[in-house]
């Protein structure tokens, strides 16, 4: 892969990493324990717990994405970056633009 394309991907990875980090901070705030002394009715409390569970699942997905982005950033300078781990062919640049942490080409990812 050309160095100019790697630099372009690096910028995208950094931008997405900042977005993910910001969203993680927001979700961490939303997933704090709900105080039992909070003056909520029974249904409102159940709704709050359900919202907390949905936010917790989103938080876990974003943390996983953040790890994949950090790995991609650490590996972007390696010659093997952009090479499919399944078939050893180059990963399509458009795929890497959309999903910079991809380690598989579209064929192997299916």
N, CA, C and O of each residue as an XYZ file, in Angstrom:
440
protein
N       0.847     -1.182      0.000
C       0.000      0.000      0.000
C       0.888      1.238      0.000
O       1.914      1.287      0.679
N       0.481      2.216     -0.759
C       1.245      3.457     -0.867
C       1.251      4.208      0.463
O       0.288      4.167      1.228
N       2.364      4.893      0.711
C       2.497      5.653      1.957
C       1.452      6.758      2.072
O       0.965      7.034      3.168
N       1.102      7.395      0.949
C       0.101      8.465      0.996
C      -1.256      7.920      1.426
O      -1.997      8.585      2.149
N      -1.574      6.723      0.985
C      -2.838      6.100      1.389
C      -2.792      5.708      2.868
O      -3.788      5.824      3.581
N      -1.638      5.249      3.311
C      -1.497      4.911      4.725
C      -1.673      6.159      5.603
O      -2.305      6.103      6.658
N      -1.107      7.278      5.153
C      -1.268      8.522      5.913
C      -2.730      8.969      5.943
O      -3.219      9.453      6.963
N      -3.413      8.802      4.821
C      -4.839      9.138      4.763
C      -5.633      8.266      5.735
O      -6.512      8.757      6.443
N      -5.320      6.982      5.762
C      -5.993      6.075      6.693
C      -5.655      6.405      8.141
O      -6.507      6.314      9.024
N      -4.419      6.784      8.372
C      -4.006      7.145      9.733
C      -4.837      8.314     10.244
O      -5.266      8.321     11.398
N      -5.061      9.298      9.386
C      -5.895     10.446      9.765
C      -7.320     10.009     10.092
O      -7.908     10.466     11.072
N      -7.866      9.125      9.269
C      -9.223      8.625      9.505
C      -9.299      7.850     10.820
O     -10.261      7.984     11.577
N      -8.278      7.043     11.080
C      -8.244      6.267     12.319
C      -8.191      7.209     13.526
O      -8.902      7.004     14.510
N      -7.348      8.238     13.444
C      -7.242      9.198     14.554
C      -8.559      9.942     14.768
O      -8.981     10.136     15.908
N      -9.207     10.356     13.688
C     -10.489     11.051     13.802
C     -11.530     10.146     14.451
O     -12.239     10.558     15.370
N     -11.616      8.908     13.964
C     -12.610      7.972     14.515
C     -12.291      7.646     15.967
O     -13.200      7.497     16.783
N     -11.028      7.535     16.288
C     -10.614      7.239     17.658
C     -11.046      8.354     18.610
O     -11.465      8.085     19.736
N     -10.943      9.591     18.160
C     -11.386     10.729     18.977
C     -12.899     10.674     19.170
O     -13.396     10.895     20.275
N     -13.632     10.380     18.093
C     -15.093     10.262     18.186
C     -15.491      9.161     19.167
O     -16.359      9.353     20.019
N     -14.840      8.004     19.030
C     -15.157      6.864     19.888
C     -14.824      7.191     21.341
O     -15.603      6.879     22.242
N     -13.675      7.816     21.570
C     -13.290      8.181     22.938
C     -14.283      9.131     23.580
O     -14.613      8.986     24.757
N     -14.759     10.094     22.821
C     -15.746     11.046     23.330
C     -17.061     10.344     23.663
O     -17.672     10.597     24.702
N     -17.481      9.462     22.766
C     -18.744      8.729     22.988
C     -18.619      7.788     24.184
O     -19.580      7.608     24.932
N     -17.448      7.192     24.371
C     -17.220      6.317     25.529
C     -17.390      7.102     26.821
O     -18.014      6.624     27.768
N     -16.833      8.311     26.857
C     -16.970      9.138     28.063
C     -18.440      9.429     28.355
O     -18.873      9.373     29.506
N     -19.205      9.740     27.304
C     -20.638     10.002     27.478
C     -21.366      8.775     28.011
O     -22.175      8.870     28.934
N     -21.068      7.618     27.416
C     -21.754      6.395     27.830
C     -21.344      5.939     29.222
O     -22.153      5.361     29.948
N     -20.101      6.191     29.600
C     -19.680      5.834     30.956
C     -20.483      6.615     31.989
O     -20.795      6.108     33.066
N     -20.809      7.849     31.645
C     -21.628      8.673     32.531
C     -23.053      8.105     32.614
O     -23.665      8.096     33.682
N     -23.562      7.638     31.488
C     -24.933      7.116     31.444
C     -25.071      5.726     32.052
O     -26.183      5.287     32.346
N     -23.959      5.033     32.242
C     -24.028      3.668     32.772
C     -23.625      3.580     34.242
O     -23.432      2.489     34.780
N     -23.503      4.726     34.873
C     -23.217      4.699     36.310
C     -24.391      4.061     37.038
O     -25.526      4.134     36.566
N     -24.130      3.438     38.180
C     -25.219      2.802     38.929
C     -26.339      3.793     39.260
O     -26.105      4.971     39.533
N     -27.558      3.266     39.223
C     -28.728      4.078     39.553
C     -28.961      3.961     41.050
O     -29.147      2.867     41.583
N     -28.949      5.079     41.700
C     -29.093      5.112     43.144
C     -30.477      4.618     43.564
O     -31.484      5.067     43.017
N     -30.538      3.688     44.540
C     -31.845      3.184     44.977
C     -32.689      4.250     45.679
O     -33.911      4.122     45.759
N     -32.061      5.269     46.172
C     -32.819      6.306     46.873
C     -33.354      7.374     45.923
O     -34.010      8.326     46.346
N     -33.065      7.202     44.633
C     -33.558      8.151     43.648
C     -35.085      8.041     43.596
O     -35.630      6.939     43.540
N     -35.750      9.156     43.614
C     -37.209      9.172     43.668
C     -37.860      8.821     42.354
O     -38.483      9.673     41.720
N     -37.725      7.576     41.936
C     -38.332      7.122     40.695
C     -39.481      6.177     41.020
O     -39.414      5.419     41.987
N     -40.528      6.224     40.216
C     -41.588      5.238     40.343
C     -41.107      3.900     39.833
O     -40.036      3.807     39.232
N     -41.895      2.855     40.068
C     -41.503      1.502     39.692
C     -41.233      1.404     38.188
O     -40.187      0.892     37.790
N     -42.148      1.881     37.352
C     -41.964      1.793     35.903
C     -40.818      2.676     35.431
O     -40.046      2.282     34.556
N     -40.706      3.853     35.997
C     -39.632      4.756     35.606
C     -38.276      4.148     35.961
O     -37.313      4.288     35.207
N     -38.204      3.481     37.097
C     -36.959      2.834     37.513
C     -36.608      1.694     36.557
O     -35.447      1.525     36.183
N     -37.620      0.912     36.165
C     -37.377     -0.174     35.216
C     -36.903      0.376     33.870
O     -36.011     -0.197     33.245
N     -37.489      1.467     33.430
C     -37.066      2.100     32.183
C     -35.627      2.596     32.292
O     -34.835      2.454     31.360
N     -35.304      3.175     33.434
C     -33.938      3.667     33.651
C     -32.942      2.510     33.626
O     -31.852      2.642     33.069
N     -33.310      1.378     34.224
C     -32.433      0.209     34.210
C     -32.285     -0.353     32.799
O     -31.201     -0.781     32.404
N     -33.376     -0.348     32.047
C     -33.313     -0.821     30.668
C     -32.417      0.088     29.828
O     -31.597     -0.397     29.048
N     -32.569      1.390     29.985
C     -31.707      2.340     29.271
C     -30.244      2.119     29.637
O     -29.364      2.178     28.778
N     -29.994      1.867     30.907
C     -28.630      1.635     31.370
C     -28.047      0.395     30.699
O     -26.880      0.386     30.306
N     -28.864     -0.655     30.569
C     -28.386     -1.880     29.923
C     -28.092     -1.661     28.443
O     -27.101     -2.179     27.928
N     -28.936     -0.907     27.760
C     -28.702     -0.596     26.344
C     -27.417      0.215     26.201
O     -26.599     -0.057     25.322
N     -27.245      1.200     27.059
C     -26.031      2.027     27.019
C     -24.792      1.210     27.352
O     -23.724      1.451     26.791
N     -24.924      0.242     28.265
C     -23.797     -0.610     28.636
C     -23.352     -1.452     27.437
O     -22.156     -1.617     27.200
N     -24.317     -1.982     26.686
C     -23.987     -2.778     25.494
C     -23.290     -1.904     24.450
O     -22.312     -2.330     23.837
N     -23.786     -0.696     24.248
C     -23.157      0.230     23.296
C     -21.742      0.579     23.756
O     -20.828      0.679     22.937
N     -21.563      0.762     25.047
C     -20.250      1.085     25.605
C     -19.259     -0.049     25.334
O     -18.117      0.200     24.947
N     -19.692     -1.277     25.535
C     -18.804     -2.424     25.287
C     -18.398     -2.510     23.817
O     -17.242     -2.796     23.508
N     -19.350     -2.263     22.906
C     -19.029     -2.282     21.476
C     -18.017     -1.193     21.127
O     -17.091     -1.423     20.350
N     -18.198     -0.017     21.702
C     -17.264      1.087     21.420
C     -15.883      0.817     22.001
O     -14.876      1.179     21.393
N     -15.823      0.191     23.162
C     -14.524     -0.160     23.747
C     -13.799     -1.169     22.866
O     -12.583     -1.090     22.690
N     -14.553     -2.122     22.311
C     -13.958     -3.087     21.385
C     -13.442     -2.378     20.139
O     -12.345     -2.668     19.662
N     -14.241     -1.445     19.613
C     -13.819     -0.695     18.428
C     -12.575      0.128     18.732
O     -11.676      0.225     17.897
N     -12.518      0.718     19.912
C     -11.365      1.526     20.286
C     -10.089      0.675     20.305
O      -9.030      1.132     19.873
N     -10.190     -0.533     20.796
C      -9.035     -1.435     20.818
C      -8.604     -1.785     19.393
O      -7.411     -1.800     19.089
N      -9.585     -2.068     18.513
C      -9.255     -2.381     17.115
C      -8.606     -1.185     16.433
O      -7.666     -1.348     15.655
N      -9.103      0.022     16.720
C      -8.511      1.228     16.132
C      -7.089      1.443     16.634
O      -6.210      1.818     15.858
N      -6.856      1.212     17.911
C      -5.508      1.360     18.464
C      -4.552      0.346     17.834
O      -3.398      0.662     17.547
N      -5.048     -0.879     17.623
C      -4.220     -1.899     16.967
C      -3.894     -1.492     15.535
O      -2.760     -1.643     15.081
N      -4.897     -0.975     14.829
C      -4.675     -0.531     13.444
C      -3.655      0.599     13.407
O      -2.782      0.624     12.540
N      -3.764      1.521     14.336
C      -2.832      2.646     14.395
C      -1.408      2.164     14.686
O      -0.442      2.678     14.122
N      -1.293      1.186     15.562
C       0.029      0.646     15.892
C       0.624     -0.137     14.721
O       1.843     -0.188     14.563
N      -0.234     -0.742     13.906
C       0.244     -1.601     12.822
C       0.323     -0.922     11.462
O       0.796     -1.529     10.501
N      -0.124      0.311     11.362
C      -0.235      0.951     10.046
C       1.113      1.106      9.342
O       1.159      1.148      8.112
N       2.184      1.190     10.078
C       3.497      1.347      9.461
C       4.138      0.015      9.082
O       5.172     -0.010      8.414
N       3.532     -1.085      9.503
C       4.073     -2.402      9.161
C       3.758     -2.745      7.708
O       2.715     -2.342      7.192
N       4.623     -3.466      7.057
C       4.355     -3.859      5.660
C       3.112     -4.739      5.527
O       2.499     -4.787      4.460
N       2.739     -5.429      6.597
C       1.584     -6.331      6.540
C       0.254     -5.606      6.711
O      -0.803     -6.223      6.579
N       0.288     -4.293      7.003
C      -0.963     -3.554      7.154
C      -1.672     -3.486      5.809
O      -1.055     -3.172      4.791
N      -2.963     -3.780      5.807
C      -3.742     -3.755      4.576
C      -3.704     -5.072      3.822
O      -4.243     -5.182      2.721
N      -3.064     -6.073      4.418
C      -3.009     -7.395      3.814
C      -3.951     -8.308      4.606
O      -3.887     -8.364      5.834
N      -4.814     -9.013      3.898
C      -5.801     -9.890      4.523
C      -5.114    -11.005      5.308
O      -4.210    -11.667      4.798
N      -5.549    -11.207      6.548
C      -4.978    -12.269      7.367
C      -5.498    -13.646      6.962
O      -4.955    -14.673      7.371
N      -6.568    -13.653      6.145
C      -7.131    -14.922      5.706
C      -6.483    -15.463      4.442
O      -6.107    -16.635      4.389
N      -6.349    -14.614      3.419
C      -5.870    -15.083      2.112
C      -4.567    -14.419      1.659
O      -4.027    -14.778      0.613
N      -4.063    -13.467      2.423
C      -2.826    -12.735      2.115
C      -2.924    -11.830      0.891
O      -1.897    -11.382      0.381
N      -4.121    -11.556      0.415
C      -4.313    -10.576     -0.660
C      -4.485     -9.199     -0.038
O      -4.772     -9.078      1.154
N      -4.309     -8.160     -0.850
C      -4.518     -6.803     -0.346
C      -5.987     -6.577     -0.029
O      -6.869     -7.029     -0.759
N      -6.238     -5.875      1.066
C      -7.599     -5.476      1.422
C      -7.920     -4.239      0.603
O      -7.104     -3.321      0.514
N      -9.096     -4.208      0.008
C      -9.545     -3.091     -0.815
C      -9.440     -1.790     -0.015
O      -9.867     -1.732      1.138
N      -8.872     -0.750     -0.625
C      -8.676      0.530      0.069
C      -9.998      1.125      0.542
O     -10.065      1.712      1.622
N     -11.054      0.974     -0.267
C     -12.366      1.507      0.122
C     -12.860      0.834      1.400
O     -13.482      1.479      2.243
N     -12.585     -0.453      1.541
C     -12.969     -1.166      2.773
C     -12.189     -0.604      3.963
O     -12.753     -0.382      5.035
N     -10.904     -0.380      3.767
C     -10.087      0.168      4.849
C     -10.508      1.597      5.202
O     -10.418      2.003      6.360
N     -10.965      2.352      4.209
C     -11.465      3.700      4.497
C     -12.701      3.638      5.374
O     -12.841      4.413      6.320
N     -13.597      2.711      5.056
C     -14.846      2.579      5.813
C     -14.606      1.916      7.163
O     -15.212      2.296      8.165
N     -13.730      0.934      7.185
C     -13.450      0.176      8.409
C     -11.939      0.015      8.549
O     -11.394     -1.035      8.209
N     -11.257      1.049      9.049
C      -9.788      1.030      9.061
C      -9.170     -0.083      9.901
O      -7.992     -0.400      9.731
N      -9.933     -0.671     10.790
C      -9.394     -1.729     11.633
C      -9.572     -3.109     11.004
O      -9.281     -4.122     11.640
N     -10.046     -3.154      9.762
C     -10.275     -4.432      9.083
C      -8.969     -5.201      8.914
O      -7.943     -4.640      8.529
N      -9.031     -6.480      9.206
C      -7.877     -7.340      8.997
C      -8.186     -8.416      7.961
O      -7.336     -9.244      7.634
N      -9.430     -8.391      7.447
C      -9.851     -9.354      6.436
C     -10.420     -8.634      5.226
O     -11.043     -7.581      5.359
N     -10.203     -9.208      4.038
C     -10.815     -8.655      2.837
C     -12.307     -9.011      2.856
O     -12.765     -9.767      3.713
N     -13.048     -8.457      1.904
C     -14.493     -8.706      1.896
C     -14.822    -10.169      1.675
O     -15.801    -10.673      2.225
N     -14.021    -10.856      0.880
C     -14.271    -12.296      0.634
C     -14.086    -13.123      1.905
O     -14.930    -13.956      2.236
N     -12.999    -12.896      2.602
C     -12.720    -13.678      3.810
C     -13.616    -13.285      4.978
O     -13.846    -14.087      5.883
N     -14.120    -12.058      4.960
C     -14.970    -11.590      6.067
C     -16.375    -12.187      6.008
O     -17.118    -12.131      6.988
N     -16.736    -12.756      4.859
C     -18.092    -13.311      4.724
C     -18.222    -14.628      5.353
O     -19.299    -15.222      5.323
